Amino acid sequence: MSIPIGPAGPLRFPDNFGWGAATSAYQIEGAAKEDGRGESVWDTFSRVPGRTRNGDTGDVAIDHYHRYAEDLDLMRDLGLRSYRFSISWPRIQPDGTGTPNQRGLDFYRRLLDGLHERGITPMATLFHWDLPQALQDAGGWESRDTAHRFADYADVVFRALGDRVPAWLTINEPKTVVQNGYLTGHHAPGRQDPDAAYLVAHHLQLAHGFAVGALRASGSDSRIGPALNLHPCYPADDSPQAAAAAHLYDGYENRLYLDSLFRGSYPEDLLADLGPHSRMVQGIRDGDLKIISAPVDLLAVQYYTPIYVTADGGTAHRWATSEAEWQQIYPEGMYDLLTRVTRDYGPIPLTITENGLPTPDTLTADDTVQDTGRISFLRDHLTAAHRAIADGVPLESFHVWSLLDNFEWDQGYEQRWGLVYVDYPTQRRVLKSSATWYRSVIAAGGF
């Protein structure tokens, strides 16, 4: 593919490029106790005092469950070609198993029908962190059985909704569940247990493999793949020690998930670092890696920040950060990441399913939100993505995180990541300046 590119000329993306935006169920839907939805780990976690900013929960979120038609019209008016969203497991199976809740399935049927009516292609994620609490009570992702229950859930969803969904994503950011849920403990289920964490990593990837198998068994011709947040890891200095530390860090950040998916093996240096008696190593059974590495049709990549690794295995800051203190703003990392995946793992079709940042958005007296920092961020990252395409990366689509301001996990409603401003007391939606800019980019096929 040859795409004209030059410092003075416009950047034009392929005509069929999938311009999109993304959300997730717990962050936007609300209706936490309506129409048969069960409890999730995030319902439980957010009710523990001190776990979320201001004690915020997703009980109401931005009421997308009731306002989905309005939100679909917003997507249409922005010109979106693709919408990446997630399905709430506890809305489909309140206890994580058994007979599906038809009212939950009906909601997603209405959503999918509305997308198709507006000419927007759905991309549905099966799991975006809202594990049914009943399964957590039975061991959660530490239990191998949860991966089997996920396969059952996936089969239910594929058979009920599969004719409406051309692309499925299995597990969203398994690494975040591992690191934030089981190492630092600031996400659900709020554990700090490194030995459990990497057993969880294995079971999440096993669940992905089971879901791929379930889709193939259903006879569907839909595409399927995982959604991985990947962080390019750079040595913080020129020393051999920093280079070695960065390589191991990359093992935990990236290769743990990529090697198993595309090479059918876990990185040897990472397994050695964990040790032969770790719960992860002990939990790998014959045939597991074959299941995990079942061929996929696409890889969803989520890029937010680079990581600079010091000689002692710590991290350093090199670039300015956003309101999210963990996020260093480095667009070149997008290019490095995309080209690395293609170089190291082959020409698997790629989609960017999350890229964005929080900015200090304020609704002014004239009913506008001037989020110029978000425009600059997106322009710079799209430029890097465009350069990757020009250099042969098979990138098919780009989804801004997020379509709307929403519940941002442990940060509650403090950080605003959306293209669309949500006035939480009234639930009124207002297009930010970034939304109108993105609409013009979509219409022009570039900028």
C-alpha positions as CSV (number, residue, x, y, z in Angstrom):
1,M,0.0,0.0,0.0
2,S,1.5,3.3,-1.0
3,I,0.1,6.5,0.6
4,P,1.4,9.9,-0.2
5,I,2.9,11.6,2.8
6,G,4.9,14.7,3.2
7,P,5.6,17.4,5.8
8,A,3.8,20.1,3.9
9,G,1.0,18.0,2.4
10,P,-2.3,16.6,3.7
11,L,-2.4,13.2,5.3
12,R,-5.0,11.0,3.6
13,F,-5.9,7.6,4.9
14,P,-7.2,4.7,2.8
15,D,-10.8,5.2,1.5
16,N,-12.1,2.2,3.5
17,F,-10.4,3.3,6.8
18,G,-12.6,2.6,9.8
19,W,-12.9,5.9,11.7
20,G,-14.4,5.1,15.1
21,A,-14.7,5.7,18.8
22,A,-14.9,3.4,21.8
23,T,-16.8,2.9,25.1
24,S,-17.3,0.1,27.6
25,A,-20.5,-1.2,29.3
26,Y,-19.8,-0.5,32.9
27,Q,-18.5,3.0,32.2
28,I,-21.5,4.2,30.3
29,E,-24.6,2.0,30.7
30,G,-25.9,2.6,34.2
31,A,-29.1,0.7,34.9
32,A,-27.1,-1.4,37.2
33,K,-30.1,-3.1,38.8
34,E,-32.5,-3.1,35.9
35,D,-33.9,-5.7,33.6
36,G,-32.3,-8.6,35.3
37,R,-28.6,-7.5,35.4
38,G,-26.5,-9.1,38.0
39,E,-23.8,-7.7,40.2
40,S,-20.3,-7.3,38.8
41,V,-16.9,-7.0,40.6
42,W,-17.0,-3.3,39.8
43,D,-20.4,-2.9,41.5
44,T,-18.8,-4.5,44.6
45,F,-15.4,-2.7,44.4
46,S,-16.8,0.8,43.9
47,R,-19.0,0.5,47.0
48,V,-16.0,-0.1,49.2
49,P,-15.1,3.3,50.9
50,G,-11.9,4.8,49.5
51,R,-11.7,2.6,46.4
52,T,-12.9,5.2,43.9
53,R,-12.6,9.0,43.6
54,N,-15.5,10.6,45.6
55,G,-17.0,7.2,46.1
56,D,-18.3,7.2,42.6
57,T,-20.0,4.2,41.1
58,G,-21.3,3.1,37.7
59,D,-24.8,2.7,39.0
60,V,-26.1,5.4,36.7
61,A,-22.9,6.3,34.8
62,I,-24.1,8.3,31.7
63,D,-27.4,6.4,31.4
64,H,-26.6,5.0,28.0
65,Y,-28.9,2.0,28.7
66,H,-31.8,4.4,28.4
67,R,-30.2,7.1,26.1
68,Y,-28.6,4.7,23.6
69,A,-30.7,6.1,20.7
70,E,-29.5,9.6,21.4
71,D,-26.0,8.4,21.6
72,L,-26.4,6.5,18.3
73,D,-27.6,9.7,16.7
74,L,-24.5,11.5,18.0
75,M,-22.3,8.8,16.4
76,R,-24.1,9.2,13.1
77,D,-23.8,13.0,13.2
78,L,-20.0,12.6,13.8
79,G,-19.8,10.4,10.8
80,L,-18.4,7.4,12.7
81,R,-17.9,4.3,10.5
82,S,-17.1,2.0,13.4
83,Y,-18.2,1.8,17.0
84,R,-16.3,-0.4,19.5
85,F,-18.3,-1.2,22.6
86,S,-18.5,-4.0,25.2
87,I,-21.2,-6.3,26.3
88,S,-21.9,-6.6,30.0
89,W,-21.5,-10.3,31.1
90,P,-23.7,-9.8,34.2
91,R,-26.4,-8.3,32.0
92,I,-26.4,-11.5,29.9
93,Q,-25.8,-14.1,32.7
94,P,-26.5,-12.4,36.1
95,D,-24.5,-15.1,38.0
96,G,-22.0,-15.7,35.2
97,T,-23.5,-19.0,34.1
98,G,-26.7,-20.7,33.0
99,T,-29.8,-19.5,31.1
100,P,-29.2,-16.1,29.4
101,N,-31.2,-13.1,30.4
102,Q,-33.3,-12.3,27.4
103,R,-33.8,-8.6,28.4
104,G,-30.1,-8.1,28.4
105,L,-29.7,-9.7,25.0
106,D,-32.6,-7.6,23.7
107,F,-30.8,-4.4,24.7
108,Y,-27.8,-5.3,22.6
109,R,-30.0,-6.3,19.7
110,R,-31.6,-2.9,19.8
111,L,-28.2,-1.3,20.0
112,L,-26.8,-3.3,17.1
113,D,-29.9,-2.7,15.0
114,G,-29.6,1.0,15.6
115,L,-25.9,0.9,14.5
116,H,-26.8,-0.9,11.3
117,E,-29.6,1.5,10.6
118,R,-27.2,4.4,10.8
119,G,-24.5,2.8,8.7
120,I,-22.1,2.3,11.6
121,T,-20.1,-1.0,11.8
122,P,-20.2,-2.6,15.2
123,M,-17.1,-4.0,16.9
124,A,-18.2,-5.8,20.1
125,T,-16.0,-6.7,23.1
126,L,-17.1,-9.7,25.2
127,F,-15.2,-8.8,28.4
128,H,-14.2,-5.3,29.6
129,W,-13.5,-6.0,33.2
130,D,-17.1,-6.4,34.6
131,L,-16.8,-10.0,35.8
132,P,-20.0,-11.3,37.4
133,Q,-19.6,-11.1,41.2
134,A,-20.8,-14.7,41.6
135,L,-17.9,-15.9,39.6
136,Q,-15.5,-13.8,41.7
137,D,-17.0,-15.4,44.8
138,A,-16.1,-18.8,43.3
139,G,-12.5,-17.8,42.7
140,G,-12.6,-15.3,39.8
141,W,-9.9,-15.4,37.3
142,E,-7.7,-17.4,39.7
143,S,-10.0,-20.3,38.9
144,R,-9.5,-22.1,35.7
145,D,-13.2,-22.8,35.7
146,T,-13.9,-19.1,35.0
147,A,-12.2,-19.5,31.6
148,H,-14.7,-22.3,30.8
149,R,-17.6,-20.2,32.0
150,F,-16.4,-17.4,29.7
151,A,-16.5,-19.9,26.8
152,D,-20.1,-20.7,27.6
153,Y,-21.0,-17.0,27.8
154,A,-19.2,-16.3,24.5
155,D,-21.2,-19.1,22.9
156,V,-24.5,-17.6,24.1
157,V,-23.6,-14.2,22.8
158,F,-22.3,-15.4,19.5
159,R,-25.5,-17.4,18.8
160,A,-27.8,-14.6,19.9
161,L,-26.0,-11.6,18.3
162,G,-23.4,-13.0,15.9
163,D,-25.4,-12.2,12.7
164,R,-25.2,-8.5,13.6
165,V,-21.5,-8.3,14.6
166,P,-18.8,-8.6,11.9
167,A,-15.9,-8.3,14.4
168,W,-15.6,-9.6,17.9
169,L,-13.0,-8.7,20.5
170,T,-12.5,-11.3,23.3
171,I,-10.8,-9.9,26.4
172,N,-10.0,-6.3,26.8
173,E,-6.6,-5.5,28.3
174,P,-5.9,-8.7,30.2
175,K,-2.7,-6.9,31.4
176,T,-4.7,-4.2,33.2
177,V,-6.7,-6.8,35.1
178,V,-3.4,-8.5,36.1
179,Q,-1.5,-5.3,37.0
180,N,-4.3,-3.1,38.4
181,G,-6.6,-5.8,39.8
182,Y,-4.0,-8.1,41.3
183,L,-0.7,-6.2,41.7
184,T,-1.5,-2.7,42.8
185,G,-5.0,-3.5,43.8
186,H,-6.5,-0.1,42.7
187,H,-9.0,-1.9,40.3
188,A,-11.4,-4.6,41.0
189,P,-11.1,-7.1,42.6
190,G,-8.6,-5.0,44.6
191,R,-6.0,-7.7,45.3
192,Q,-2.2,-7.3,45.9
193,D,-0.9,-10.8,45.2
194,P,1.8,-11.1,42.5
195,D,1.7,-14.9,42.5
196,A,-2.1,-14.9,41.8
197,A,-1.6,-12.1,39.3
198,Y,0.2,-14.2,36.6
199,L,-2.0,-17.2,37.1
200,V,-4.8,-14.7,36.3
201,A,-2.9,-13.7,33.2
202,H,-2.8,-17.3,32.0
203,H,-6.5,-17.9,32.6
204,L,-7.5,-14.7,30.9
205,Q,-5.6,-15.8,27.8
206,L,-7.0,-19.3,28.0
207,A,-10.5,-17.7,28.1
208,H,-9.6,-15.8,24.9
209,G,-8.6,-19.0,23.2
210,F,-11.8,-20.7,24.3
211,A,-13.8,-17.9,22.9
212,V,-12.1,-18.1,19.6
213,G,-12.9,-21.8,19.5
214,A,-16.6,-21.1,20.4
215,L,-16.9,-18.7,17.5
216,R,-15.4,-21.1,15.0
217,A,-17.7,-23.9,16.3
218,S,-20.7,-21.7,15.8
219,G,-20.1,-21.6,12.1
220,S,-19.9,-17.8,12.1
221,D,-17.9,-16.0,9.5
222,S,-17.3,-13.0,11.8
223,R,-13.8,-12.0,12.7
224,I,-12.3,-12.3,16.1
225,G,-9.2,-11.2,18.1
226,P,-8.1,-9.9,21.5
227,A,-7.7,-6.3,22.6
228,L,-4.2,-5.6,24.1
229,N,-2.9,-2.4,25.7
230,L,0.7,-2.5,24.6
231,H,3.5,-0.2,25.9
232,P,6.8,0.3,24.0
233,C,9.5,-0.2,26.6
234,Y,12.7,1.8,26.1
235,P,15.9,1.8,28.1
236,A,16.2,5.0,30.2
237,D,19.9,5.3,29.4
238,D,22.5,3.7,27.2
239,S,23.8,1.2,29.7
240,P,23.7,-2.6,29.1
241,Q,21.9,-2.9,32.4
242,A,19.1,-0.6,31.3
243,A,18.8,-2.5,28.0
244,A,18.5,-5.8,29.9
245,A,16.0,-4.4,32.3
246,A,13.9,-2.9,29.5
247,H,13.9,-6.3,27.7
248,L,12.5,-8.1,30.8
249,Y,10.0,-5.3,31.4
250,D,8.9,-5.7,27.8
251,G,8.3,-9.3,28.6
252,Y,5.7,-8.5,31.3
253,E,4.2,-5.6,29.4
254,N,4.0,-7.0,25.9
255,R,5.6,-10.4,25.1
256,L,3.6,-12.3,27.8
257,Y,0.5,-11.6,25.7
258,L,1.9,-11.4,22.1
259,D,4.2,-14.5,22.2
260,S,1.5,-16.7,23.6
261,L,-1.0,-15.5,21.0
262,F,1.2,-15.6,17.9
263,R,4.1,-18.0,18.8
264,G,2.3,-20.5,21.1
265,S,4.8,-20.0,23.9
266,Y,5.4,-17.8,26.9
267,P,8.7,-15.8,26.9
268,E,11.5,-17.9,28.5
269,D,13.0,-15.0,30.3
270,L,9.7,-14.1,31.9
271,L,9.1,-17.7,33.0
272,A,12.6,-17.9,34.5
273,D,12.0,-14.6,36.3
274,L,8.7,-15.9,37.8
275,G,10.4,-19.2,38.8
276,P,9.3,-22.8,38.3
277,H,7.1,-22.8,41.4
278,S,5.0,-19.8,40.5
279,R,1.3,-20.4,40.3
280,M,1.3,-19.4,36.6
281,V,4.0,-21.9,35.6
282,Q,2.3,-24.6,37.7
283,G,-1.0,-23.7,36.2
284,I,-0.1,-24.3,32.5
285,R,-1.4,-27.6,31.3
286,D,-0.6,-29.5,28.2
287,G,-2.5,-28.1,25.2
288,D,-3.1,-24.7,26.8
289,L,-0.8,-22.8,24.6
290,K,-2.3,-24.4,21.5
291,I,-5.7,-23.1,22.6
292,I,-4.4,-19.6,23.4
293,S,-2.6,-19.4,20.0
294,A,-5.6,-20.5,17.9
295,P,-5.4,-18.3,14.7
296,V,-7.2,-14.9,15.0
297,D,-8.4,-12.6,12.3
298,L,-7.2,-9.3,13.8
299,L,-5.4,-7.8,16.7
300,A,-6.8,-4.8,18.6
301,V,-4.0,-2.5,19.8
302,Q,-4.5,0.2,22.5
303,Y,-1.8,2.7,22.9
304,Y,-1.5,5.4,25.6
305,T,2.1,5.7,26.8
306,P,5.7,4.6,26.5
307,I,7.7,3.2,29.4
308,Y,11.3,4.1,30.1
309,V,13.1,1.5,32.2
310,T,16.1,2.2,34.4
311,A,19.0,-0.1,35.0
312,D,17.6,-1.3,38.3
313,G,14.2,-2.2,36.7
314,G,12.4,1.0,37.8
315,T,10.8,3.5,35.5
316,A,11.6,7.1,34.5
317,H,9.6,10.0,33.1
318,R,10.8,11.4,29.8
319,W,7.8,13.3,28.4
320,A,5.0,15.6,29.7
321,T,2.1,13.8,31.2
322,S,-1.6,14.2,30.8
323,E,-4.1,14.6,33.7
324,A,-3.6,10.8,34.1
325,E,-0.2,10.9,35.8
326,W,0.8,7.5,34.4
327,Q,0.4,8.7,30.8
328,Q,3.5,10.2,29.1
329,I,2.5,11.9,25.8
330,Y,4.8,10.4,23.1
331,P,3.1,10.0,19.7
332,E,6.2,8.3,18.2
333,G,5.5,5.4,20.5
334,M,2.4,4.7,18.4
335,Y,4.6,4.3,15.3
336,D,7.2,2.2,17.1
337,L,4.5,-0.1,18.6
338,L,2.6,-0.7,15.3
339,T,5.7,-1.4,13.3
340,R,7.1,-3.7,16.0
341,V,4.0,-5.8,16.1
342,T,4.1,-6.2,12.3
343,R,7.8,-6.9,12.2
344,D,7.9,-9.4,15.1
345,Y,4.6,-11.2,14.6
346,G,3.7,-10.9,11.0
347,P,1.1,-9.0,8.9
348,I,-1.9,-9.6,11.2
349,P,-4.6,-7.0,10.5
350,L,-4.5,-4.3,13.2
351,T,-7.1,-2.0,14.6
352,I,-6.4,0.8,17.2
353,T,-9.3,0.4,19.6
354,E,-8.2,3.0,22.2
355,N,-6.2,6.1,22.0
356,G,-6.9,9.3,23.8
357,L,-6.2,11.4,27.0
358,P,-8.1,13.2,29.7
359,T,-8.1,17.0,29.5
360,P,-9.5,19.7,31.9
361,D,-12.7,20.2,30.0
362,T,-15.1,22.9,31.1
363,L,-18.5,23.8,29.7
364,T,-18.4,27.6,28.9
365,A,-21.2,30.1,29.1
366,D,-21.7,29.8,25.3
367,D,-22.2,26.0,25.6
368,T,-18.9,25.0,24.1
369,V,-15.9,22.9,25.3
370,Q,-12.5,24.0,23.9
371,D,-10.4,20.9,24.3
372,T,-7.5,21.9,22.0
373,G,-5.1,19.7,23.9
374,R,-7.1,16.6,22.8
375,I,-7.1,17.8,19.2
376,S,-3.3,18.1,19.2
377,F,-2.9,14.7,20.9
378,L,-5.1,13.0,18.3
379,R,-3.6,14.8,15.4
380,D,-0.1,13.7,16.4
381,H,-1.0,10.1,17.1
382,L,-3.0,9.8,13.8
383,T,0.1,11.2,12.1
384,A,2.2,8.4,13.6
385,A,-0.4,5.9,12.6
386,H,-0.5,7.2,9.1
387,R,3.3,6.9,8.9
388,A,3.0,3.3,10.0
389,I,0.5,2.5,7.3
390,A,2.8,4.1,4.7
391,D,5.5,1.8,6.0
392,G,3.5,-1.3,5.5
393,V,1.5,-1.8,8.7
394,P,-1.9,-3.3,7.9
395,L,-3.9,-0.9,10.1
396,E,-7.6,-0.9,9.3
397,S,-9.2,1.4,11.8
398,F,-8.7,3.9,14.6
399,H,-11.1,4.3,17.6
400,V,-10.8,7.4,19.9
401,W,-11.1,6.7,23.6
402,S,-13.6,7.7,24.4
403,L,-16.8,8.7,22.6
404,L,-18.3,10.2,25.7
405,D,-17.1,11.3,29.1
406,N,-17.9,8.5,31.5
407,F,-17.0,6.6,34.7
408,E,-13.3,6.2,34.6
409,W,-12.8,3.3,37.0
410,D,-11.0,4.2,40.2
411,Q,-10.9,7.9,39.1
412,G,-14.7,8.0,39.1
413,Y,-16.0,11.0,37.1
414,E,-13.0,13.2,37.8
415,Q,-11.3,12.6,34.5
416,R,-12.9,13.5,31.2
417,W,-11.7,11.4,28.2
418,G,-14.6,11.9,25.8
419,L,-15.1,13.6,22.5
420,V,-18.6,14.4,23.8
421,Y,-19.0,16.3,27.1
422,V,-21.5,14.9,29.5
423,D,-23.1,17.2,32.1
424,Y,-23.6,14.5,34.7
425,P,-26.4,16.2,36.8
426,T,-28.6,16.5,33.6
427,Q,-27.0,13.8,31.4
428,R,-27.0,16.4,28.6
429,R,-24.4,15.7,25.8
430,V,-22.4,18.5,24.2
431,L,-19.9,18.1,21.4
432,K,-16.5,19.3,22.3
433,S,-14.3,21.1,19.8
434,S,-12.4,17.8,19.4
435,A,-15.6,16.1,18.2
436,T,-16.2,18.7,15.5
437,W,-12.5,18.4,14.5
438,Y,-12.8,14.6,14.3
439,R,-16.0,14.9,12.3
440,S,-14.1,17.0,9.7
441,V,-11.2,14.5,9.7
442,I,-13.6,11.6,9.0
443,A,-15.4,13.6,6.2
444,A,-12.1,14.4,4.6
445,G,-10.4,11.1,5.2
446,G,-7.5,12.8,6.9
447,F,-6.3,16.3,7.7
